[in-house]
Amino acid sequence: MAKKTDPKPDAAPDPEMQLARYLASAFIAYSHGIGMDYARKKYAHLPVGPFWIEVARMVSAATAQANDLTAFPMVPPGRRIQ
Protein backbone atom coordinates (compact mmCIF):
# COMPACT_ATOMS: atom_id res chain seq x y z
CA MET A 1 0.00 0.00 0.00
CA ALA A 2 1.36 3.41 -0.95
CA LYS A 3 2.01 5.88 1.80
CA LYS A 4 -0.19 8.97 1.60
CA THR A 5 1.36 12.37 2.12
CA ASP A 6 -0.09 14.66 4.74
CA PRO A 7 -1.96 17.47 2.92
CA LYS A 8 -1.76 19.75 5.96
CA PRO A 9 1.43 21.81 6.39
CA ASP A 10 3.39 21.94 9.65
CA ALA A 11 1.49 23.37 12.59
CA ALA A 12 4.36 25.75 13.40
CA PRO A 13 6.47 26.42 10.29
CA ASP A 14 9.78 28.23 10.50
CA PRO A 15 9.05 32.01 10.44
CA GLU A 16 11.82 32.56 7.91
CA MET A 17 10.36 29.91 5.60
CA GLN A 18 6.86 31.34 6.05
CA LEU A 19 8.09 34.82 5.09
CA ALA A 20 9.90 33.35 2.07
CA ARG A 21 6.65 31.67 0.96
CA TYR A 22 4.71 34.94 1.34
CA LEU A 23 7.31 36.88 -0.65
CA ALA A 24 7.38 34.27 -3.41
CA SER A 25 3.57 34.22 -3.50
CA ALA A 26 3.46 38.02 -3.68
CA PHE A 27 5.85 38.01 -6.63
CA ILE A 28 3.90 35.29 -8.43
CA ALA A 29 0.61 37.07 -7.78
CA TYR A 30 1.96 40.37 -9.09
CA SER A 31 3.64 38.92 -12.16
CA HIS A 32 0.63 36.75 -13.12
CA GLY A 33 -1.96 39.36 -12.25
CA ILE A 34 -3.73 37.11 -9.74
CA GLY A 35 -4.68 37.53 -6.09
CA MET A 36 -2.38 36.68 -3.20
CA ASP A 37 -4.81 34.16 -1.72
CA TYR A 38 -5.10 32.28 -4.99
CA ALA A 39 -1.32 32.32 -5.53
CA ARG A 40 -0.70 30.91 -2.04
CA LYS A 41 -3.26 28.14 -2.55
CA LYS A 42 -2.07 27.23 -6.03
CA TYR A 43 1.69 27.31 -5.38
CA ALA A 44 1.85 26.31 -1.70
CA HIS A 45 2.99 22.78 -2.50
CA LEU A 46 6.04 23.96 -4.44
CA PRO A 47 9.38 24.20 -2.63
CA VAL A 48 10.81 27.62 -1.86
CA GLY A 49 14.17 28.26 -3.45
CA PRO A 50 17.32 29.64 -1.82
CA PHE A 51 16.73 33.04 -3.47
CA TRP A 52 13.46 33.59 -1.58
CA ILE A 53 14.98 32.34 1.66
CA GLU A 54 17.82 34.85 1.33
CA VAL A 55 15.36 37.66 0.52
CA ALA A 56 13.35 36.70 3.62
CA ARG A 57 16.52 36.88 5.73
CA MET A 58 17.33 40.32 4.35
CA VAL A 59 13.77 41.57 4.95
CA SER A 60 13.70 40.29 8.52
CA ALA A 61 17.13 41.79 9.25
CA ALA A 62 16.10 45.15 7.79
CA THR A 63 12.85 45.09 9.74
CA ALA A 64 14.71 44.35 12.96
CA GLN A 65 17.12 47.20 12.23
CA ALA A 66 14.24 49.57 11.40
CA ASN A 67 12.63 48.81 14.76
CA ASP A 68 15.77 50.07 16.48
CA LEU A 69 15.17 53.80 17.05
CA THR A 70 18.89 54.57 17.05
CA ALA A 71 19.22 53.24 13.50
CA PHE A 72 16.63 55.65 12.11
CA PRO A 73 16.19 58.64 14.42
CA MET A 74 13.01 60.63 13.96
CA VAL A 75 14.77 64.00 14.21
CA PRO A 76 18.39 64.41 13.10
CA PRO A 77 20.73 65.30 15.97
CA GLY A 78 21.28 69.04 16.39
CA ARG A 79 18.05 69.96 14.62
CA ARG A 80 15.23 71.55 16.57
CA ILE A 81 11.61 70.60 16.16
CA GLN A 82 9.52 73.61 15.15
C-alpha positions in Angstrom: 0.0 0.0 0.0 1.4 3.4 -1.0 2.0 5.9 1.8 -0.2 9.0 1.6 1.4 12.4 2.1 -0.1 14.7 4.7 -2.0 17.5 2.9 -1.8 19.8 6.0 1.4 21.8 6.4 3.4 21.9 9.7 1.5 23.4 12.6 4.4 25.7 13.4 6.5 26.4 10.3 9.8 28.2 10.5 9.1 32.0 10.4 11.8 32.6 7.9 10.4 29.9 5.6 6.9 31.3 6.0 8.1 34.8 5.1 9.9 33.3 2.1 6.7 31.7 1.0 4.7 34.9 1.3 7.3 36.9 -0.6 7.4 34.3 -3.4 3.6 34.2 -3.5 3.5 38.0 -3.7 5.9 38.0 -6.6 3.9 35.3 -8.4 0.6 37.1 -7.8 2.0 40.4 -9.1 3.6 38.9 -12.2 0.6 36.7 -13.1 -2.0 39.4 -12.2 -3.7 37.1 -9.7 -4.7 37.5 -6.1 -2.4 36.7 -3.2 -4.8 34.2 -1.7 -5.1 32.3 -5.0 -1.3 32.3 -5.5 -0.7 30.9 -2.0 -3.3 28.1 -2.6 -2.1 27.2 -6.0 1.7 27.3 -5.4 1.8 26.3 -1.7 3.0 22.8 -2.5 6.0 24.0 -4.4 9.4 24.2 -2.6 10.8 27.6 -1.9 14.2 28.3 -3.5 17.3 29.6 -1.8 16.7 33.0 -3.5 13.5 33.6 -1.6 15.0 32.3 1.7 17.8 34.9 1.3 15.4 37.7 0.5 13.4 36.7 3.6 16.5 36.9 5.7 17.3 40.3 4.3 13.8 41.6 4.9 13.7 40.3 8.5 17.1 41.8 9.3 16.1 45.1 7.8 12.9 45.1 9.7 14.7 44.3 13.0 17.1 47.2 12.2 14.2 49.6 11.4 12.6 48.8 14.8 15.8 50.1 16.5 15.2 53.8 17.1 18.9 54.6 17.1 19.2 53.2 13.5 16.6 55.7 12.1 16.2 58.6 14.4 13.0 60.6 14.0 14.8 64.0 14.2 18.4 64.4 13.1 20.7 65.3 16.0 21.3 69.0 16.4 18.1 70.0 14.6 15.2 71.5 16.6 11.6 70.6 16.2 9.5 73.6 15.1 
